[in-house]
Amino acid sequence: MDEDQMQQGKEWLEELLKVGALSSAVQVAQEEDSCWLTINEINLSAKQITALTGFNGEVLDALQYLINTVVNLGKEEEEKAAYTVELNGYRFRRYQELSALAENAAKQVRQTGVELEIKSLSSVERRLIHNILKDSEDIETYSRGQEPDRRLVIKVKS
């Protein structure tokens, strides 16, 4: 990812926030293959932060989906950038929660040998748990069902 792509994402998100009367600066950082766009919460009220985060991060996920779709529109696959939208440490805290959930679920599956379904995860969260457990030698994950009732399944490798 180059500087132009990171700047483009930053400007797009700042403009969207401005249109929504939530004018706030956005800090940019590159993490591996993703550009992290962190909304500065200093000028936002607690109510605005809650609204921008949404229930279970749904609004952050929607903003992230929009930026990844709009900014990458018409670009070849190798030219596309991956953007992650962060606010008030939500993504970091949720990652910690999902890591603990994944490890506890894997431990339970190892002990019982019975597959486990996890409901109520966004597609982003399901993908994150797949990635957390992907290097496990004895556990595998996959998704089952259709949105909005798609579930993550964790089971012992056969």
N, C-alpha and C positions, 0 to 999 in steps of 0.2 A: 504494500500500500504506500502510495507516495503522498507528499505534503499537500498537493492539490486536492486529492480525494479527501484527506482529513479536513482541509479548510472548507471544501464544498459541503461536507456533512455538518460541520460546525455552523456555517452560515445558514443552511437550510433549517436546522433545528432552532436556531435563534430567531429566524424569521417566523417560523410556525408559532413559537412561544409569544412573539410580539403580536401576531394576529389574534391570538387567544388572550390578549391583555395580561400576559404573564411574562413580561419582559425580564429576561434573565440572561446572564452570560453563560457560555458553555465552555468548559475546559476540554481539551483534546489530549488524549494519550494513546499511544499504540501499544497493544498487548498482543504479542504473537501475530496472528493474522487478522486481528480485529481492531477497529478504531473505536475506542471508548469515548463517548461523548457524555460528560458529566455536567448536569444542569446545576448551576450554582444556586443553592437554596437560601443564601443570605437575604435576598430581597423578597423572598416568598413567605407568606404566612403559613402557619401549620395547616390551615384549611386548604390552601393552594397546594401544598406538598401532598396532602392526602388525596386531593382531587387528581393531581398529576400521576400519582402512583397507582391509584385505583385499588379495588378489591383484589387481593392476591397478585398485585402487579399488572393487572389487565391493561391499564392505561399506558404504563411504560412499555408493555409488550406491543400494544397497538402503535405507539409512537415509533418503536424500533422497527416494526413491520413496515410502516409507512416510509420511513427514511430509507430502509434497505430496498424497497420497491421503487420509490420515486427517483432517488438519486442514481440508481443503477439502471433505470429505464433505457432501453435501446443499446446498452453496452454489451460487448462480447463477454462471454463467461470469464475469460482471463483478465478482463478490465474491471470487473465488478469488485466493489469494496464491501466488507462486512462491518456493520456498525452495531455497537451495543450502547444502549441509552441507560444511564445511571442517574439516580437522584437520592440524596440523603442516605447513601450506603445501602439502599434496598437490595441491589443485586448481590453485593457481598454477603449480607445477612442471609438472603435466600439461598445462596450457594452453600453456606455453612449448614443451613437447615436441610437442604436436599442431600448434601454429602452424608450427614448423619442418618437421614432416612434411608438412603441407598445402602449404607453399611449395615444398619440394623436389619433391613429387609433381607440382605444377602446372608447375614448371620442366621436369621430365622429359617431361610430356605435351606441353608446347609444343614441345620440341626434337624429339621423336620422332613426334608426331601420333598415338601409340597410346594408347588408354585404359588406365587403371591402376586395379586393384582393390586396396583395402586391407582386409585381413581382421582379425579379432580386436579389433574396437572395440566398446565398449558403445554402446547407443542414444544415450546422453548425448554420448559422444565423436564419434559420427557426426554428430549435430546440430551440435556445435561446429565441426567441419571444414566442414560445409555453410555455416555462418554466416561462417566465416573467408574462404571463397572466393566467397561469394554476390555480391559487388560486382565480381568479375572480368569484364572485357569479353570475354575469349576462352576462358574455362574454365567448365564446368558440372559439377555433381555430382548424383548420385542414389544411392539405395540399391537393391541387387539381392538377391534371395533371401529366405529365411524364417529367422527365429530358430530355432536358435542359429547358423545359418550365413549371417547377413545381412552383406553387404559394401558398402563405400562405393566408388562408381565415380567417377573423375575423368576428364573427357575434354574435348577441344577442342569449343567450340560449333560446331554445324553451321549 
